[in-house]
Amino acid sequence: MPRPSKPRRVECIPKDTYFVPLGKSKCKLEEVILKIEELEAMRLKEIEGLNQEECANKMQISRQTFQLIINEARMKVAVALSEGKAININGGNYISCHCDFCCFGCEKGSNGRKRRKI
């Protein structure tokens, strides 16, 4: 019997949790479910600019687990964008330990570093 997975530590919970491609009929729309911890992994790596070890430490998981989570998240987002599917952000195995999702207007992230510019 596999051991139960530990909840992942998540600092930012998004306020907007559903994204739909423009011009798609909602009744026929397929969706991809992106877990909260998958979004957090992408936020830490891509927006905060942390390395894999720093991200894993913030989420209180191993580097291998972090890599599995971020690979799954990237695959889901790529599928949604390339196939015109909605992205539904919810669920997962996490504990919230900070604030609502940080705005892009902030100059610095939670680690004190400057955010990456898009």
C-alpha positions as CSV (number, residue, x, y, z in Angstrom):
1,M,0.0,0.0,0.0
2,P,1.5,3.4,-1.0
3,R,2.1,5.9,1.8
4,P,-0.2,8.9,1.9
5,S,1.1,12.1,0.3
6,K,1.8,15.0,2.5
7,P,0.1,18.3,1.8
8,R,2.1,20.8,-0.1
9,R,2.7,24.3,1.4
10,V,1.1,27.0,-0.7
11,E,1.6,30.8,-0.1
12,C,-0.7,32.3,-2.7
13,I,-4.3,31.2,-3.5
14,P,-5.6,32.7,-6.8
15,K,-8.7,34.9,-6.7
16,D,-9.5,34.0,-10.3
17,T,-9.8,30.3,-10.8
18,Y,-11.4,29.8,-14.2
19,F,-10.0,30.9,-17.6
20,V,-11.8,30.4,-20.9
21,P,-10.6,30.8,-24.4
22,L,-12.2,33.8,-26.1
23,G,-15.0,32.9,-28.5
24,K,-15.5,29.4,-27.3
25,S,-19.0,28.1,-26.5
26,K,-19.2,27.3,-22.8
27,C,-21.6,24.4,-23.2
28,K,-19.1,22.5,-25.4
29,L,-16.0,23.6,-23.7
30,E,-13.5,21.0,-22.4
31,E,-11.4,21.9,-19.4
32,V,-8.1,21.1,-17.8
33,I,-8.0,21.0,-14.0
34,L,-4.8,22.7,-12.6
35,K,-4.3,21.9,-9.0
36,I,-3.5,24.7,-6.5
37,E,0.0,23.2,-5.8
38,E,0.7,23.0,-9.5
39,L,0.0,26.7,-9.9
40,E,2.1,27.5,-6.8
41,A,5.0,25.5,-8.4
42,M,4.8,27.5,-11.6
43,R,4.5,30.8,-9.6
44,L,7.6,30.1,-7.6
45,K,9.7,28.9,-10.5
46,E,8.5,31.3,-13.3
47,I,7.4,34.4,-11.5
48,E,9.6,34.4,-8.3
49,G,12.6,33.1,-10.3
50,L,13.6,30.6,-7.6
51,N,15.7,27.6,-8.4
52,Q,14.3,24.1,-8.0
53,E,15.8,23.5,-4.6
54,E,14.4,26.8,-3.3
55,C,11.0,26.1,-4.7
56,A,11.0,22.6,-3.1
57,N,12.0,24.1,0.3
58,K,9.2,26.7,0.2
59,M,6.6,24.0,-0.6
60,Q,8.2,21.7,2.0
61,I,8.6,18.8,-0.5
62,S,11.5,17.0,-2.1
63,R,13.2,18.3,-5.3
64,Q,11.9,15.2,-7.1
65,T,8.4,15.8,-6.0
66,F,8.7,19.5,-7.1
67,Q,9.9,18.4,-10.5
68,L,7.0,16.0,-10.9
69,I,4.5,18.7,-9.9
70,I,5.9,21.4,-12.2
71,N,6.2,19.1,-15.2
72,E,2.5,18.1,-14.8
73,A,1.5,21.8,-14.4
74,R,3.4,22.8,-17.6
75,M,1.9,19.9,-19.5
76,K,-1.6,20.9,-18.5
77,V,-1.2,24.5,-19.4
78,A,0.4,23.6,-22.7
79,V,-2.5,21.3,-23.6
80,A,-5.1,23.9,-22.6
81,L,-3.5,26.7,-24.6
82,S,-2.8,24.6,-27.7
83,E,-6.1,22.8,-27.8
84,G,-8.3,25.7,-26.7
85,K,-9.5,24.2,-23.4
86,A,-10.5,26.1,-20.3
87,I,-8.3,26.1,-17.2
88,N,-10.0,25.4,-14.0
89,I,-7.8,26.0,-10.9
90,N,-8.9,24.0,-7.9
91,G,-8.3,21.0,-5.8
92,G,-5.1,19.3,-4.8
93,N,-3.4,18.4,-1.6
94,Y,-2.1,21.6,0.0
95,I,-2.1,23.8,3.1
96,S,-2.5,27.5,2.7
97,C,0.0,29.5,4.8
98,H,0.1,33.0,3.5
99,C,-2.1,35.4,1.6
100,D,-4.3,35.8,-1.4
101,F,-2.6,35.8,-4.8
102,C,0.1,38.5,-5.2
103,C,-0.6,41.1,-7.8
104,F,1.8,41.7,-10.7
105,G,1.9,45.4,-9.6
106,C,4.2,44.5,-6.7
107,E,7.8,45.1,-7.5
108,K,9.1,42.3,-5.2
109,G,8.0,38.8,-4.7
110,S,7.7,37.0,-1.3
111,N,11.4,36.2,-1.3
112,G,12.5,39.8,-1.6
113,R,13.8,39.4,-5.1
114,K,12.6,41.5,-8.0
115,R,9.9,39.8,-10.0
116,R,10.7,38.8,-13.6
117,K,9.3,41.2,-16.2
118,I,7.1,39.8,-18.9
